[in-house]
Every structure is written in C-alpha cells, then in structure tokens.
C-alpha cells in the first residue's frame, strides 16, 4: 500500500492503479492522506520547498 501511495501515478500498472482506486474509495480518510503524500512528493520532486509554510 505504501508503494502505491508514494509511487508516481504514471508508474503504477493498470492493476495497481485500479486496486489503489478501490482501496481509497473504501477508506475516505486514507484518500485524504494519499492526497497529502502526493502533494508533498510533488513539492519535493519539483524542488518547490520554498512553497512550504512553517507552523
């Protein structure tokens, strides 16, 4: 599950992407977490750390 959340969506196989979609549909709280993980990864991958706020 961790790998599916942290791997870029373009790198997931169709089966992995479908399974992730099913899991996130069952657990809305995990869906919110997944969104936050992806947003943070995007900041780091695109070197946008300056956009992080303190506090």
Secondary structure, 3 states (H helix, E strand, C coil): CHHHHHCCHHHCCHHHHHHHHHHHHHCHHHHHHHHHHHHHHHHHHCCCHHHCCCC
